[in-house]
Amino acid sequence: METRLIDVHDDEVCARAYEVIVASKDHERPWHEPPSLAETLVEWRHVDEAEPMEMWGAWDGDELVGVATIWLPMSDNTSMVWHDVQVHPAHRRRAAGSALVERIVHRAGEEGRSTLVTDLMVPPESEDHPYRRFAERHGFRLSNTEIIRHLQLPVAEDVLGRQAEHARARWEGEYRLETHVGGVPPELQPSLCAVMNQLAVDAPTGDIDFEEETLTPERYEEYLALFRRQGRVRLTTVAVHEATGDVVAYTDLMLPSGAPSVAWQWGTLVHKAHRGRRLGMAVKVENLRRLQDDHPERQRVVTGNDDTNAWMVSINEDLGFRIVELCPAYQRRL
C-alpha cells in the first residue's frame, strides 16, 4: 500500500478522491447528504494561509482506495494537526487506513506538531464500533463526545413563537436582533470575530486544550468569498448590544449548494458577559424563521453538541432536535 500527496488540481484524481470520501461517509448512514463535487473542489483548491490543507491518498496498485486530509493551523493551536481518514468500504481491512495514519504521524513530526486530533461518526450505541477500535489501536484516546441531532423542517410557528416570546422578555430593550445573508456587514465583523474566537475555548472539549482562535475580519471576508464561489448560502443572526453596538451573540446556518435538503448548524455562542438573557434561543429562532421563509426546500438541520453543554442541549431539545448519531473526538500525543 503506497501513500502519496494528492494533486488537488488533477481533476481525475480529485473525482476519485471525492468518490472514496463520499462512499466512506455514506456507509451505514442513510441520512448523509454530501456537498457536490463542484463545491468540494472549490474548497480543496482554496489556499488558506492560516490553516493549510493537504490531502494524501492510499493507492492499492493503480487504484486510489483511501484519503487522509490534514489541516495545519498556523496562527493558533499550532501544536496540533487536525485530520480525517476515509477508506472506501470495498477496500477496508487491507491496511489502507493504517498506512494513512502512519503518513499523518510522519507529517506531524516534520511540522513539529505534538498532538493529532480527529473525530468519527458512529451510532448512538457504539462502544465497540470498528471505527473506535481502529483509533484506539493506533494510539488515539477518547477526549469527548458530541451528540449529533437533526431537526425536521419546518418547525411549527407556534413552537417558534412560544420560544421567541419567552426569550424576548429577558433581552428586549437592551439588545437588538439582526439577520444577515452572506455574512454580517463590516461594522459588525470585529466584534463578531471576537465572539466566534471564544467558541473553541468556551464549548466543552474534554481533555483537548484548545487555544482561543484568531479569526480576523480579513479572514472572515476571505471565507465569505469562498462560500460565494461554492454557491453556498450563510445565514447569520446576531444579537447586538444597544449600548456598545457590539455583537454579543451569534448563530450560523450554512446551506450547501449540492445538498439541497439539508442545512448545517455551525457555531452558536453568547459572550460570557451577556449570558442568562436567553439570547441563544433568541438568535436561533430568528435564524430558523429566516431559513424557513427563504428556503422552504430545506428539510432538516444538522447540529452537534457535547452533552455536558446543558445550556445548548436544552435549547436544541426545546426546538425539537432529536439524536441521530455520535461524534466522538480522539487525540494522540506524539
C-alpha positions, -999 to 999 in steps of 0.1 A, spaced: 0 0 0 16 33 -11 7 67 2 14 99 -17 2 135 -19 -29 142 -40 -27 170 -65 -59 189 -59 -57 204 -94 -58 169 -110 -95 166 -120 -94 128 -125 -77 121 -92 -99 145 -73 -130 129 -87 -119 95 -74 -109 110 -40 -144 125 -38 -159 92 -46 -139 74 -19 -147 100 7 -185 100 -1 -187 62 -1 -169 61 32 -191 87 48 -223 72 34 -215 38 48 -244 28 71 -256 64 73 -287 67 50 -293 103 61 -258 115 49 -261 141 22 -227 152 9 -219 185 -8 -214 183 -45 -181 176 -62 -181 211 -77 -183 229 -44 -159 204 -28 -133 212 -54 -136 249 -47 -128 242 -11 -99 218 -18 -83 243 -42 -87 273 -19 -54 282 -2 -59 292 34 -26 306 47 -39 304 83 -47 267 80 -31 250 51 -47 217 40 -31 186 25 -47 155 10 -29 122 10 -40 91 -9 -36 54 -3 -31 35 -36 -36 -2 -39 -17 -7 -72 -32 19 -95 -64 24 -76 -70 52 -51 -87 35 -21 -83 59 8 -79 96 15 -64 114 45 -70 151 49 -49 171 73 -51 207 84 -22 226 99 -33 257 119 -7 284 117 -19 312 139 -35 294 168 -33 258 182 0 254 164 9 222 183 -20 204 167 -28 186 134 -65 182 126 -70 152 103 -96 129 88 -91 94 73 -116 78 49 -113 44 32 -137 31 6 -159 4 22 -150 -21 -5 -113 -17 3 -112 -18 41 -92 -42 62 -63 -41 37 -40 -17 56 -50 15 37 -62 32 69 -31 22 88 -9 35 60 -26 68 60 -23 72 98 14 65 95 17 92 69 -2 117 92 21 109 121 52 114 98 38 147 86 31 159 121 67 151 131 80 170 101 60 200 111 69 198 148 34 191 159 27 172 191 -10 164 191 -32 147 165 -69 154 167 -97 137 148 -134 127 151 -156 99 140 -193 94 132 -208 63 149 -242 51 160 -256 61 194 -249 26 208 -213 21 196 -189 14 225 -172 -14 205 -176 1 170 -149 -8 145 -140 29 140 -134 33 177 -113 1 178 -92 14 148 -85 47 165 -75 31 198 -53 5 181 -34 34 166 -28 51 199 -57 75 200 -77 81 232 -112 94 235 -114 130 246 -150 140 244 -182 131 225 -206 153 207 -242 142 202 -254 148 166 -290 158 164 -314 165 134 -343 189 133 -370 181 108 -383 212 90 -405 231 90 -408 238 127 -443 249 135 -447 287 140 -465 282 173 -433 264 186 -410 292 174 -433 319 186 -436 304 221 -398 301 224 -392 336 209 -416 353 233 -403 335 263 -368 347 254 -379 382 244 -389 390 280 -353 386 290 -334 406 263 -358 432 249 -347 468 254 -310 460 259 -303 442 226 -315 440 190 -315 410 167 -303 412 131 -303 385 104 -278 387 76 -274 367 44 -239 360 32 -221 374 62 -225 404 86 -216 439 74 -181 453 80 -190 474 111 -201 442 129 -172 420 119 -146 429 146 -170 422 175 -184 391 157 -149 377 152 -142 383 189 -172 362 199 -165 335 174 -129 332 186 -143 322 220 -161 291 207 -132 267 209 -124 276 245 -159 280 258 -175 249 243 -168 217 262 -140 197 245 -130 171 271 -93 169 278 -82 186 245 -69 220 254 -78 245 226 -64 280 224 -87 309 215 -89 311 177 -76 341 158 -103 349 132 -100 384 119 -124 405 97 -100 400 68 -101 362 71 -138 363 77 -142 381 43 -120 356 27 -142 328 39 -173 346 27 -158 349 -8 -151 311 -7 -187 303 2 -199 325 -26 -177 306 -51 -191 274 -38 -227 286 -42 -234 282 -5 -257 305 15 -247 315 50 -275 328 73 -263 346 104 -284 361 132 -266 382 158 -276 399 190 -262 435 191 -258 452 225 -275 485 221 -252 504 245 -220 495 226 -231 484 191 -211 452 195 -222 417 186 -225 397 218 -242 365 204 -245 348 171 -256 317 153 -248 305 118 -266 282 93 -248 270 62 -267 258 32 -246 237 8 -254 241 -28 -251 204 -37 -271 191 -7 -304 208 -13 -324 193 16 -300 200 45 -288 230 65 -257 227 87 -259 244 120 -225 259 126 -214 279 156 -237 294 182 -223 313 211 -233 340 236 -205 361 251 -200 352 287 -208 387 300 -242 386 283 -255 351 293 -286 345 312 -308 365 289 -319 337 266 -300 353 237 -290 318 224 -326 308 219 -335 342 205 -309 341 177 -316 305 169 -353 311 165 -348 341 143 -323 322 121 -347 293 117 -375 316 107 -354 332 80 -343 297 68 -379 285 65 -391 317 49 -364 319 23 -355 282 18 -386 260 21 -368 233 2 -346 226 32 -359 196 51 -336 193 81 -310 210 102 -280 190 115 -261 201 146 -237 187 172 -232 195 209 -213 180 237 -239 166 261 -222 184 290 -232 217 273 -266 216 291 -275 252 280 -272 245 243 -286 210 245 -318 223 263 -322 249 235 -320 223 208 -343 199 225 -369 226 231 -368 233 194 -373 197 185 -338 183 177 -335 146 181 -304 123 185 -292 105 153 -256 96 159 -224 104 180 -193 122 170 -165 112 194 -133 132 193 -100 114 197 -64 127 202 -30 111 201 1 127 218 33 123 198 
